[in-house]
Amino acid sequence: MILSRSKPATESRLNTGSSSAKKSFPELEDFILKRDYLGALTLLEFLKHEGNTDVWADVWAAWCWFHLGEYRRALDAYLLVQSRDKLDSRVADNIAMDLAVCYFYLGMYKESKEIVEEAPKCTLKTRLLFHLAHKLGDEESLMKSHAALRDVPEDQLCLASVHYMRAHYQEAIDVYKKLLLERRFKRFDNDDTEWIKALPHCHGTHMALNVYVALCYYKLDYYDVSQEVLGVYLAQHPTSTIAGNLKACNLFKLYNGKAAENELKQISSDQHTFGQDLVKHNLVVFRNGEGALKVLPELVDVVPEARLNLAGYRLRNREPLEARSLLEPLQPTSPLHYILRAVVAVRLYNETSDEEQMKLAQQSFHLVGSSASECDTIPGRQCMASSYFLAGHFEEVLVYLNSIKSFFVNDDTFNFNYAQAKVATGFYREAEEVLLAIQDENMRSTFTFLACLCRCHVMNKDSHLAWEICIKSAGTPDSFALLQLLANDSYRMGQFLVAAKAFHMLDRLDGGPEMWEGLRGAVCGCAQAAAANKSGAAADLRDALALLKGARVNNRADNIVKTITKWAQQNRIPL
């Protein structure tokens, strides 16, 4: 959550200068009210050039740098003020709090805590300690600071922020709803539609909360609702970096990366400094990873998602060890982190056959899928399906995938996993339809895809289609395994001519006794079908006998051919 304050830590900074200064330069307040912090800095620099050495000018300059997102420059400016001789005690106390806040925004949480603990007791100190406890993982201090929060907007916003960062999005929304509607005469129930209608009429000082509410709905995958709430704020502040970025993220989820990138263009220019790290990060995401290795490494410790997205990029490029090294330094706290850890473990298991990696993957997927915050979301159900998939419980896999398949009609990855579960549970006709709908050529060329499609063809009485797949795959590393699968499946399903063809080719490639026995059995199966007067069985038997005659030298082959030929002649079956 964005934690910037709407006013400086001291309420009397405008009064720290002389009355003549305030009368001479009233324009500073206009700059601040318009959020034109660069203009304010220009004015303050002019005053300094004209010989103004009042402390209030340096304090306001630091404050402007902070609100521009230049936290390091703000920190340096506050340190310069702190080093002044004969600094008023009240100003010194305020500067200490400002330094602590700057350290917090720079991710220097230990330094921030050291300073804030020495500062006088105040409401800002309570809120900052609350956030520091969350960042440092100190649950005891977190509960202590939580108990000290009051029922006032500032403290409640602090509480909602921590709810958000701990993925308690609905609890955060409840706080924001209360704050947005508390000045309304009419009270609303939990119906989101009525609540959203009331937003444009809420008090102006609470308008920015719409952005936070929209963030929560975004995290809950309610992108349409997020856009609607966000529109209330953008109608009054169309140039907001944070709101514009969130709108772009919603467009990315609802449409595509191109639409999202077009939205970001108006806030990614050099004249905007606040939030540029976030914009750079999201542009990489919108461009499907383009420029990831150039942009994301320097943002790993700046934008929380950068580390996870860089790990995801490494995974897509088949670098699971590099992905694991990125994820290991941090304890998983978000669903995405657990999901990435699970996928990395699966990749490592495929490469090393380490059972511990498989257990880790199952546990990580199950943790996300069974959590209260994720169990009813689409990613949560995907995770639960993945956990059962790895455990081989495909009936349960289908329970979860069936509930979300309408969201992934044209998603090749989803369809691939869905088809595998269908094959494992015997729904071959449906599995075949799903497999044939997959468009990704890389996916269609994998052994798993070809094996599943071959099995579906055989089980659906179309083994000749499976045979065509094996012919096209001849000479590839997977051709032998595909032939084995086709031969055995066709034999079991009574499609003996295709089984005979497959065993005949295997016999030529391998020459083992199992291949000869399979060929012999398949030819005898064709004879049995002919004896039962099945349609087309005579032609199949003729082709099967031709294969047997061409097999490797085997003393028993001639006896089988002679016996079947003699029987066919006696029964007037043309061979």
C-alpha positions as CSV (number, residue, x, y, z in Angstrom):
1,M,0.0,0.0,0.0
2,I,1.2,3.5,-0.7
3,L,2.1,5.0,2.7
4,S,2.9,8.6,1.8
5,R,1.5,11.2,4.1
6,S,-0.7,14.1,3.0
7,K,1.1,16.6,5.3
8,P,4.4,16.8,7.0
9,A,5.1,15.4,10.5
10,T,4.8,18.8,12.1
11,E,1.7,20.9,11.7
12,S,3.4,24.2,12.3
13,R,6.1,24.1,9.7
14,L,4.6,27.0,7.8
15,N,4.9,29.0,11.1
16,T,8.6,28.3,11.5
17,G,9.6,31.1,9.2
18,S,9.2,34.8,9.8
19,S,5.9,36.5,9.1
20,S,7.6,38.6,6.4
21,A,8.7,35.4,4.6
22,K,5.2,34.0,4.5
23,K,3.9,37.3,3.2
24,S,6.6,37.5,0.6
25,F,6.3,34.0,-0.8
26,P,2.7,32.8,-0.5
27,E,3.1,30.9,-3.8
28,L,4.7,27.9,-2.0
29,E,1.4,26.9,-0.5
30,D,-0.2,27.0,-4.0
31,F,2.5,24.7,-5.4
32,I,2.0,22.3,-2.5
33,L,-1.8,22.2,-2.8
34,K,-1.5,21.5,-6.6
35,R,1.0,18.8,-5.9
36,D,3.5,20.6,-8.1
37,Y,6.5,19.5,-6.0
38,L,9.0,20.3,-8.7
39,G,7.6,23.8,-8.9
40,A,7.9,24.1,-5.1
41,L,11.5,22.9,-5.2
42,T,12.3,25.5,-7.9
43,L,10.8,28.2,-5.7
44,L,12.7,27.0,-2.6
45,E,16.0,26.9,-4.6
46,F,15.3,30.5,-5.7
47,L,14.8,31.5,-2.1
48,K,18.1,29.8,-1.2
49,H,19.9,31.6,-4.0
50,E,18.5,34.9,-2.8
51,G,20.0,34.3,0.6
52,N,17.2,32.7,2.6
53,T,18.7,30.3,5.1
54,D,15.6,29.7,7.3
55,V,15.3,26.0,8.4
56,W,11.7,25.8,7.1
57,A,12.9,26.2,3.5
58,D,15.2,23.1,3.8
59,V,12.5,21.2,5.6
60,W,10.0,21.8,2.9
61,A,12.5,20.9,0.2
62,A,13.1,17.6,1.9
63,W,9.3,17.1,2.1
64,C,8.9,17.8,-1.6
65,W,11.7,15.3,-2.5
66,F,9.9,12.7,-0.4
67,H,6.6,13.2,-2.2
68,L,8.4,12.9,-5.6
69,G,9.5,9.5,-4.6
70,E,13.1,10.5,-4.3
71,Y,13.5,9.0,-0.8
72,R,17.3,9.0,-0.8
73,R,17.5,12.7,-1.7
74,A,14.8,13.4,1.0
75,L,16.9,11.5,3.5
76,D,20.0,13.5,2.6
77,A,18.1,16.7,2.9
78,Y,16.7,15.8,6.3
79,L,20.2,14.7,7.5
80,L,21.5,18.1,6.4
81,V,18.8,19.9,8.5
82,Q,19.5,17.7,11.4
83,S,23.2,18.7,11.3
84,R,22.4,22.4,11.8
85,D,23.5,24.1,15.0
86,K,21.0,25.3,17.6
87,L,18.1,23.4,16.0
88,D,14.8,23.9,17.8
89,S,13.9,20.8,19.9
90,R,10.5,20.5,18.4
91,V,11.9,20.7,14.8
92,A,14.6,18.1,15.8
93,D,11.9,15.7,17.0
94,N,10.0,16.1,13.8
95,I,13.1,15.6,11.7
96,A,13.8,12.4,13.6
97,M,10.4,11.0,12.6
98,D,10.9,12.2,9.0
99,L,14.3,10.4,8.9
100,A,12.7,7.2,10.2
101,V,10.0,7.4,7.5
102,C,12.6,7.9,4.8
103,Y,14.6,4.9,6.0
104,F,11.4,2.9,6.0
105,Y,10.6,3.8,2.4
106,L,14.2,2.9,1.4
107,G,13.7,-0.6,2.9
108,M,16.2,0.2,5.7
109,Y,13.9,-1.1,8.4
110,K,16.5,-1.7,11.1
111,E,17.8,1.8,10.8
112,S,14.3,3.2,10.8
113,K,13.5,1.3,14.0
114,E,16.6,2.5,15.8
115,I,15.6,6.1,15.1
116,V,11.9,5.9,15.8
117,E,12.4,4.1,19.1
118,E,14.4,7.2,20.4
119,A,11.8,9.6,19.1
120,P,9.1,11.1,21.5
121,K,5.8,9.3,21.7
122,C,3.3,10.4,19.0
123,T,0.6,8.9,16.8
124,L,3.0,8.7,13.8
125,K,5.5,6.8,15.9
126,T,2.8,4.2,16.8
127,R,1.8,3.7,13.1
128,L,5.4,3.5,12.0
129,L,6.2,0.9,14.7
130,F,3.2,-1.1,13.5
131,H,4.5,-1.2,9.9
132,L,8.1,-1.9,11.0
133,A,6.8,-4.9,13.1
134,H,5.2,-6.3,10.0
135,K,8.2,-5.7,7.8
136,L,10.6,-7.3,10.4
137,G,8.2,-10.2,11.1
138,D,7.9,-9.3,14.8
139,E,4.5,-10.7,15.6
140,E,4.7,-9.7,19.3
141,S,5.4,-6.1,18.5
142,L,2.8,-6.2,15.8
143,M,0.1,-7.1,18.2
144,K,1.3,-4.6,20.7
145,S,1.2,-1.8,18.2
146,H,-2.1,-3.0,16.9
147,A,-3.6,-2.6,20.3
148,A,-2.3,1.0,20.5
149,L,-4.1,2.0,17.3
150,R,-7.1,4.3,17.8
151,D,-10.4,4.5,16.0
152,V,-9.4,7.5,13.9
153,P,-8.9,7.6,10.1
154,E,-5.1,7.7,10.2
155,D,-4.7,4.7,12.4
156,Q,-7.5,2.8,10.6
157,L,-5.8,3.4,7.3
158,C,-2.6,2.1,8.8
159,L,-4.4,-1.1,9.9
160,A,-6.0,-1.5,6.5
161,S,-2.6,-1.1,4.9
162,V,-1.1,-4.0,6.9
163,H,-4.2,-6.1,6.2
164,Y,-3.5,-5.5,2.5
165,M,0.2,-6.5,2.8
166,R,-0.7,-9.6,4.7
167,A,-3.1,-10.6,1.9
168,H,-6.2,-10.0,4.0
169,Y,-7.9,-8.0,1.3
170,Q,-11.5,-8.3,2.4
171,E,-10.6,-7.0,5.8
172,A,-8.9,-4.0,4.2
173,I,-11.9,-3.4,2.0
174,D,-14.1,-3.4,5.1
175,V,-12.0,-0.7,6.8
176,Y,-12.0,1.4,3.6
177,K,-15.7,1.1,3.2
178,K,-16.3,2.4,6.7
179,L,-14.1,5.4,6.2
180,L,-15.6,6.2,2.8
181,L,-19.1,6.1,4.0
182,E,-18.9,7.3,7.6
183,R,-19.9,10.8,6.6
184,R,-22.8,9.7,4.6
185,F,-26.3,10.0,6.1
186,K,-27.5,6.8,4.4
187,R,-25.9,3.6,5.5
188,F,-25.3,0.7,3.1
189,D,-25.2,-3.0,3.6
190,N,-22.6,-5.3,2.1
191,D,-24.0,-5.0,-1.4
192,D,-21.0,-3.9,-3.4
193,T,-23.2,-2.5,-6.2
194,E,-24.9,0.0,-3.9
195,W,-21.7,0.9,-2.2
196,I,-19.9,1.7,-5.5
197,K,-22.8,3.9,-6.6
198,A,-22.3,6.0,-3.4
199,L,-18.5,6.5,-4.0
200,P,-18.7,9.7,-6.1
201,H,-20.7,11.4,-3.3
202,C,-18.2,10.6,-0.6
203,H,-16.2,13.3,1.1
204,G,-13.4,14.7,-1.1
205,T,-10.7,14.2,1.5
206,H,-11.3,10.4,1.3
207,M,-11.2,10.3,-2.5
208,A,-7.7,8.7,-2.6
209,L,-9.1,5.7,-0.7
210,N,-10.8,4.6,-3.9
211,V,-7.4,3.7,-5.2
212,Y,-6.7,1.4,-2.2
213,V,-10.1,-0.2,-2.5
214,A,-9.4,-0.8,-6.2
215,L,-6.1,-2.4,-5.3
216,C,-7.8,-4.8,-3.0
217,Y,-10.4,-5.8,-5.6
218,Y,-7.5,-6.2,-8.1
219,K,-5.8,-8.6,-5.7
220,L,-9.1,-10.5,-5.3
221,D,-9.3,-10.9,-9.2
222,Y,-12.3,-8.6,-9.4
223,Y,-10.8,-6.6,-12.2
224,D,-14.1,-5.1,-13.5
225,V,-15.0,-3.9,-10.0
226,S,-11.5,-2.6,-9.5
227,Q,-11.9,-0.5,-12.7
228,E,-15.2,0.9,-11.7
229,V,-14.0,2.0,-8.3
230,L,-10.8,3.3,-9.8
231,G,-12.7,5.4,-12.3
232,V,-14.1,7.5,-9.5
233,Y,-10.7,8.7,-8.5
234,L,-9.3,9.0,-12.0
235,A,-12.2,11.3,-12.9
236,Q,-10.8,13.9,-10.6
237,H,-7.1,13.0,-10.8
238,P,-6.4,11.7,-14.3
239,T,-2.6,12.1,-14.1
240,S,-2.1,10.0,-11.0
241,T,0.8,7.6,-11.4
242,I,-0.5,5.0,-9.0
243,A,-4.0,5.1,-10.3
244,G,-2.9,5.0,-13.9
245,N,-0.6,2.1,-13.2
246,L,-3.4,0.2,-11.5
247,K,-5.7,0.9,-14.5
248,A,-3.1,-0.5,-16.8
249,C,-2.8,-3.7,-14.6
250,N,-6.6,-4.1,-14.8
251,L,-6.5,-3.8,-18.6
252,F,-3.7,-6.3,-18.7
253,K,-5.8,-8.8,-16.9
254,L,-9.0,-8.0,-18.7
255,Y,-7.6,-7.7,-22.2
256,N,-3.9,-7.9,-23.1
257,G,-0.5,-6.4,-22.6
258,K,-0.8,-4.0,-25.6
259,A,-3.8,-2.2,-24.0
260,A,-2.0,-2.0,-20.7
261,E,1.2,-0.6,-22.3
262,N,-0.8,2.1,-24.0
263,E,-2.3,3.2,-20.7
264,L,1.2,3.4,-19.1
265,K,2.6,5.6,-21.9
266,Q,1.1,8.7,-20.4
267,I,2.8,8.2,-17.0
268,S,6.1,6.7,-18.1
269,S,7.7,9.9,-19.4
270,D,10.9,11.4,-17.9
271,Q,9.0,14.3,-16.4
272,H,7.4,11.9,-13.9
273,T,9.8,10.5,-11.2
274,F,7.4,9.1,-8.7
275,G,6.6,5.4,-9.2
276,Q,9.0,5.0,-12.2
277,D,10.5,1.8,-10.8
278,L,7.0,0.3,-10.7
279,V,6.2,1.5,-14.2
280,K,9.5,-0.1,-15.6
281,H,8.7,-3.3,-13.8
282,N,5.2,-3.5,-15.2
283,L,6.2,-2.7,-18.7
284,V,8.4,-5.9,-18.7
285,V,5.4,-7.8,-17.5
286,F,3.1,-6.3,-20.2
287,R,5.7,-7.1,-22.9
288,N,5.7,-10.8,-21.8
289,G,9.2,-10.6,-20.3
290,E,10.9,-8.5,-22.9
291,G,13.9,-6.8,-21.3
292,A,13.5,-8.8,-18.1
293,L,17.3,-9.4,-17.6
294,K,18.0,-5.7,-18.1
295,V,15.3,-4.3,-15.9
296,L,14.3,-6.8,-13.2
297,P,17.7,-7.5,-11.5
298,E,18.1,-3.9,-10.4
299,L,14.5,-3.9,-9.0
300,V,14.7,-7.2,-7.0
301,D,14.9,-5.4,-3.7
302,V,12.8,-2.4,-4.8
303,V,9.6,-3.8,-6.2
304,P,8.5,-6.9,-4.3
305,E,7.1,-8.6,-7.4
306,A,10.4,-8.1,-9.3
307,R,12.1,-11.0,-7.6
308,L,9.2,-13.3,-8.2
309,N,8.8,-12.3,-11.9
310,L,12.5,-12.7,-12.5
311,A,12.3,-16.2,-11.0
312,G,9.3,-16.9,-13.3
313,Y,11.4,-15.6,-16.3
314,R,14.2,-18.0,-15.3
315,L,11.7,-20.9,-15.1
316,R,10.3,-20.1,-18.6
317,N,13.9,-20.3,-19.9
318,R,14.5,-23.7,-18.3
319,E,16.8,-22.3,-15.5
320,P,15.3,-23.8,-12.4
321,L,18.4,-23.6,-10.3
322,E,18.7,-19.8,-11.0
323,A,15.0,-19.5,-10.1
324,R,15.5,-21.3,-6.9
325,S,18.4,-19.1,-5.9
326,L,16.2,-16.1,-6.3
327,L,13.4,-17.5,-4.2
328,E,15.4,-19.1,-1.4
329,P,16.5,-15.9,0.5
330,L,12.9,-15.0,1.3
331,Q,10.3,-17.0,3.3
332,P,7.2,-17.4,1.2
333,T,4.5,-15.0,2.2
334,S,2.4,-14.7,-0.9
335,P,0.5,-17.3,-3.0
336,L,2.6,-16.4,-6.0
337,H,5.8,-17.2,-4.1
338,Y,4.5,-20.6,-3.0
339,I,3.3,-21.3,-6.6
340,L,6.8,-20.5,-8.0
341,R,8.5,-22.5,-5.4
342,A,6.2,-25.5,-6.3
343,V,6.9,-25.1,-10.0
344,V,10.7,-24.9,-9.4
345,A,10.5,-28.1,-7.3
346,V,8.6,-29.9,-10.1
347,R,11.3,-28.9,-12.6
348,L,14.1,-30.0,-10.3
349,Y,12.3,-33.3,-9.7
350,N,12.1,-33.9,-13.5
351,E,15.8,-33.3,-13.7
352,T,17.0,-35.1,-10.6
353,S,14.2,-37.5,-9.6
354,D,14.6,-36.2,-6.1
355,E,11.4,-37.3,-4.2
356,E,11.9,-34.4,-1.6
357,Q,11.3,-32.0,-4.4
358,M,8.1,-33.7,-5.4
359,K,6.9,-33.5,-1.7
360,L,7.8,-29.8,-1.6
361,A,5.8,-29.2,-4.7
362,Q,2.7,-31.0,-3.5
363,Q,2.9,-29.3,-0.1
364,S,3.3,-25.8,-1.6
365,F,0.4,-26.2,-4.1
366,H,-1.8,-27.6,-1.3
367,L,-1.0,-24.7,1.0
368,V,-2.2,-22.2,-1.6
369,G,-5.2,-24.3,-2.7
370,S,-6.5,-24.9,0.8
371,S,-5.9,-21.4,2.3
372,A,-8.9,-19.4,3.3
373,S,-7.9,-16.5,1.1
374,E,-7.3,-18.6,-2.1
375,C,-9.5,-21.6,-1.9
376,D,-12.3,-20.0,-3.9
377,T,-10.0,-18.1,-6.4
378,I,-9.0,-19.4,-9.8
379,P,-5.3,-19.7,-8.9
380,G,-6.3,-21.5,-5.7
381,R,-8.3,-24.1,-7.5
382,Q,-5.5,-24.5,-10.0
383,C,-3.1,-25.1,-7.2
384,M,-5.3,-27.7,-5.6
385,A,-5.7,-29.5,-8.9
386,S,-1.9,-29.4,-9.3
387,S,-1.4,-30.9,-5.9
388,Y,-3.8,-33.8,-6.7
389,F,-2.2,-34.1,-10.2
390,L,1.2,-34.7,-8.7
391,A,-0.3,-37.2,-6.3
392,G,-2.0,-39.1,-9.1
393,H,-5.5,-38.5,-7.8
394,F,-7.0,-37.5,-11.2
395,E,-10.7,-37.7,-10.2
396,E,-10.0,-34.9,-7.7
397,V,-8.1,-33.0,-10.4
398,L,-11.1,-32.9,-12.6
399,V,-13.4,-31.7,-9.8
400,Y,-11.3,-28.5,-9.6
401,L,-10.5,-28.1,-13.2
402,N,-14.1,-28.5,-14.3
403,S,-15.1,-25.7,-12.0
404,I,-12.8,-23.2,-13.8
405,K,-12.5,-24.5,-17.4
406,S,-14.9,-21.8,-18.7
407,F,-12.1,-19.3,-17.9
408,F,-9.5,-21.1,-20.0
409,V,-11.3,-22.1,-23.2
410,N,-8.4,-21.1,-25.4
411,D,-5.6,-21.6,-22.9
412,D,-3.2,-24.3,-24.3
413,T,-1.5,-25.0,-21.0
414,F,-4.8,-25.5,-19.1
415,N,-6.1,-27.7,-21.9
416,F,-3.0,-29.8,-21.9
417,N,-3.3,-30.5,-18.2
418,Y,-7.1,-31.0,-18.4
419,A,-6.7,-33.5,-21.2
420,Q,-4.1,-35.5,-19.3
421,A,-6.5,-35.8,-16.4
422,K,-9.3,-36.8,-18.8
423,V,-7.0,-39.5,-20.2
424,A,-6.1,-40.8,-16.8
425,T,-9.7,-41.1,-15.8
426,G,-10.9,-42.8,-19.0
427,F,-12.7,-39.9,-20.7
428,Y,-11.0,-40.4,-24.0
429,R,-13.4,-38.8,-26.4
430,E,-13.4,-35.6,-24.4
431,A,-9.6,-35.7,-23.9
432,E,-9.2,-36.1,-27.7
433,E,-11.3,-33.0,-28.4
434,V,-9.3,-30.9,-25.9
435,L,-5.9,-32.1,-27.3
436,L,-6.8,-31.4,-30.8
437,A,-7.8,-27.8,-29.8
438,I,-4.3,-27.1,-28.6
439,Q,-2.5,-24.7,-31.0
440,D,1.0,-24.4,-29.5
441,E,3.4,-26.3,-31.8
442,N,6.0,-26.7,-29.1
443,M,3.4,-28.4,-26.9
444,R,2.1,-30.5,-29.7
445,S,5.5,-31.9,-30.4
446,T,6.2,-33.2,-26.8
447,F,6.1,-36.9,-26.0
448,T,3.4,-36.4,-23.4
449,F,1.0,-34.8,-26.0
450,L,1.7,-37.4,-28.6
451,A,1.3,-40.3,-26.2
452,C,-2.0,-38.9,-24.8
453,L,-3.3,-38.4,-28.3
454,C,-2.2,-41.8,-29.5
455,R,-4.0,-43.4,-26.5
456,C,-7.2,-41.4,-27.2
457,H,-7.2,-42.5,-30.8
458,V,-6.8,-46.1,-29.9
459,M,-9.4,-46.0,-27.1
460,N,-11.8,-44.3,-29.5
461,K,-11.4,-47.1,-32.1
462,D,-9.3,-44.9,-34.4
463,S,-6.0,-46.6,-34.0
464,H,-5.0,-45.9,-37.6
465,L,-4.8,-42.2,-36.6
466,A,-2.4,-43.2,-33.9
467,W,-0.4,-45.2,-36.4
468,E,0.0,-42.1,-38.6
469,I,1.3,-40.2,-35.6
470,C,4.0,-42.9,-35.0
471,I,5.0,-42.9,-38.7
472,K,5.4,-39.1,-38.6
473,S,7.5,-39.4,-35.4
474,A,9.9,-42.0,-36.9
475,G,13.5,-41.3,-36.3
476,T,12.8,-39.0,-33.2
477,P,14.0,-39.9,-29.7
478,D,10.4,-40.7,-28.7
479,S,9.5,-42.9,-31.6
480,F,10.3,-46.2,-29.9
481,A,8.3,-45.3,-26.7
482,L,5.3,-44.2,-28.9
483,L,5.4,-47.5,-30.8
484,Q,5.4,-49.5,-27.6
485,L,2.4,-47.6,-26.2
486,L,0.5,-48.0,-29.5
487,A,1.3,-51.7,-29.8
488,N,0.2,-52.5,-26.3
489,D,-2.9,-50.3,-26.3
490,S,-4.0,-51.5,-29.7
491,Y,-3.6,-55.1,-28.6
492,R,-5.6,-54.6,-25.5
493,M,-8.4,-52.9,-27.4
494,G,-8.6,-55.7,-30.0
495,Q,-7.3,-53.5,-32.9
496,F,-4.9,-56.2,-33.9
497,L,-3.7,-55.1,-37.4
498,V,-2.3,-51.8,-36.0
499,A,-0.9,-53.7,-33.1
500,A,0.8,-56.1,-35.5
501,K,2.2,-53.2,-37.5
502,A,3.6,-51.6,-34.3
503,F,5.1,-54.9,-33.0
504,H,6.5,-55.6,-36.5
505,M,8.4,-52.3,-36.5
506,L,9.5,-52.8,-32.9
507,D,10.8,-56.2,-33.9
508,R,12.9,-54.7,-36.6
509,L,14.2,-52.0,-34.3
510,D,14.8,-54.1,-31.2
511,G,14.5,-57.8,-32.1
512,G,13.7,-58.9,-28.5
513,P,11.5,-61.9,-27.8
514,E,8.7,-59.7,-26.4
515,M,8.4,-58.0,-29.8
516,W,8.1,-61.3,-31.7
517,E,5.6,-62.6,-29.2
518,G,3.5,-59.4,-29.6
519,L,3.6,-59.7,-33.3
520,R,2.6,-63.3,-33.3
521,G,-0.3,-62.6,-30.9
522,A,-1.5,-59.7,-32.9
523,V,-1.6,-61.8,-36.1
524,C,-3.5,-64.6,-34.3
525,G,-5.9,-61.9,-33.1
526,C,-6.5,-60.9,-36.7
527,A,-7.3,-64.5,-37.5
528,Q,-9.7,-64.7,-34.6
529,A,-11.5,-61.6,-35.8
530,A,-11.8,-63.2,-39.3
531,A,-13.2,-66.3,-37.7
532,A,-15.8,-64.2,-36.1
533,N,-16.8,-62.8,-39.5
534,K,-16.0,-59.2,-38.4
535,S,-16.2,-56.6,-41.1
536,G,-12.9,-56.1,-42.9
537,A,-11.2,-58.8,-40.8
538,A,-10.2,-60.8,-43.9
539,A,-8.3,-57.9,-45.4
540,D,-6.7,-57.2,-42.0
541,L,-5.6,-60.8,-41.8
542,R,-4.0,-60.7,-45.2
543,D,-2.0,-57.6,-44.3
544,A,-1.0,-59.1,-40.9
545,L,0.2,-62.4,-42.5
546,A,2.4,-60.3,-44.9
547,L,4.0,-58.7,-41.8
548,L,4.6,-62.1,-40.2
549,K,6.3,-63.4,-43.3
550,G,8.6,-60.4,-43.3
551,A,9.6,-60.7,-39.7
552,R,13.0,-61.7,-38.4
553,V,13.8,-65.4,-39.0
554,N,11.8,-67.4,-36.5
555,N,11.3,-71.2,-36.8
556,R,7.7,-70.8,-35.6
557,A,6.7,-68.1,-38.1
558,D,6.2,-70.5,-41.1
559,N,4.1,-72.8,-39.0
560,I,1.8,-70.0,-38.0
561,V,1.4,-68.7,-41.6
562,K,0.8,-72.2,-42.9
563,T,-1.8,-73.0,-40.3
564,I,-3.7,-69.7,-40.7
565,T,-3.5,-70.0,-44.6
566,K,-4.9,-73.6,-44.5
567,W,-7.7,-72.6,-42.2
568,A,-8.6,-69.6,-44.4
569,Q,-8.7,-71.8,-47.5
570,Q,-11.0,-74.3,-45.8
571,N,-13.3,-71.5,-44.8
572,R,-13.2,-69.8,-48.2
573,I,-11.6,-66.7,-46.8
574,P,-9.6,-65.0,-49.5
575,L,-6.0,-64.1,-48.6
